Amino acid sequence: MTMMTTSVVQAAQAHPGWHDGGDAPAFWPVFPITFGLFWLAVIGLGFYLVRRRTNGPGGAATAGAASATDPMSSALTILAERFARGEIDEDEYHMRMSGLRHGG
């Protein structure tokens, strides 16, 4: 047993460390910084996916909430949709748009 202990002690003294007893490499801060950035990216991606899923496609929840609270926005949206579908022509669109904006 003492012979084995002596061998281990001699081996440890022959190789004091992986960097031969000198200073640590100069690039050592790269690893913790990269690890931290990786986890920030994972958390950010998770937050993005959760927000996207709760808002629906194209952020429909946000747009719907804005138009529900503002009747002017809702009226302009309906007018634009009618113009896009071809229900009203360009002159009627501009006439109704100015009527909505000027309260007439």
WOLINPE-V954021 format. One record per residue. N is the residue number from 1. SS is DSSP state (A for helix, B for strand, O for the rest). PSI is psi in whole degrees, 0 to 359 (none if undefined). D_CENTER is the distance of its C-alpha to the mean C-alpha in Angstrom with 1 decimal. Layout:
# WOLINPE-V954021
((N;SS;PSI;D_CENTER) (N;SS;PSI;D_CENTER))
This chain:
# WOLINPE-V954021
((1;O;319;60.0) (2;A;331;60.7) (3;A;322;60.6) (4;A;318;57.1) (5;A;319;56.0) (6;A;320;57.6) (7;A;318;55.8) (8;A;318;52.4) (9;A;319;53.2) (10;A;321;54.5) (11;A;321;51.4) (12;A;325;49.1) (13;A;332;51.2) (14;A;327;51.2) (15;O;88;47.4) (16;O;340;46.0) (17;O;172;42.3) (18;O;342;40.0) (19;O;25;40.0) (20;O;35;43.7) (21;O;359;43.7) (22;O;192;42.1) (23;O;161;38.9) (24;O;157;35.5) (25;O;153;33.9) (26;O;341;32.2) (27;O;11;28.9) (28;O;330;28.3) (29;A;344;25.4) (30;A;321;23.3) (31;A;310;23.0) (32;A;327;21.6) (33;A;315;19.2) (34;A;320;17.9) (35;A;317;17.8) (36;A;318;15.9) (37;A;324;13.2) (38;A;313;13.1) (39;A;328;12.6) (40;A;320;9.9) (41;A;319;8.0) (42;A;315;9.2) (43;A;317;8.3) (44;A;318;4.6) (45;A;318;5.0) (46;A;316;7.5) (47;A;317;6.2) (48;A;314;4.3) (49;A;322;7.7) (50;A;315;9.7) (51;A;319;8.9) (52;A;321;9.7) (53;A;322;12.7) (54;A;333;14.0) (55;A;346;13.9) (56;O;180;15.6) (57;A;130;15.7) (58;A;15;15.1) (59;A;41;14.2) (60;A;327;17.9) (61;A;321;17.9) (62;A;315;17.0) (63;A;321;19.5) (64;A;322;22.0) (65;A;322;21.9) (66;A;318;22.4) (67;A;333;25.3) (68;A;329;26.9) (69;A;337;27.2) (70;O;106;28.5) (71;A;329;31.5) (72;A;317;31.7) (73;A;319;28.2) (74;A;317;29.3) (75;A;318;32.6) (76;A;323;31.1) (77;A;315;28.7) (78;A;318;31.7) (79;A;316;33.8) (80;A;322;31.3) (81;A;319;31.1) (82;A;320;34.9) (83;A;320;35.2) (84;A;325;32.7) (85;A;347;34.8) (86;O;13;38.0) (87;O;330;39.6) (88;O;152;40.3) (89;O;178;41.2) (90;A;320;39.8) (91;A;316;42.7) (92;A;322;42.2) (93;A;311;38.4) (94;A;324;39.0) (95;A;313;41.8) (96;A;325;39.8) (97;A;314;36.8) (98;A;326;39.1) (99;A;321;40.8) (100;A;318;37.6) (101;A;328;36.6) (102;A;2;40.1) (103;O;23;40.9) (104;O;none;43.9))
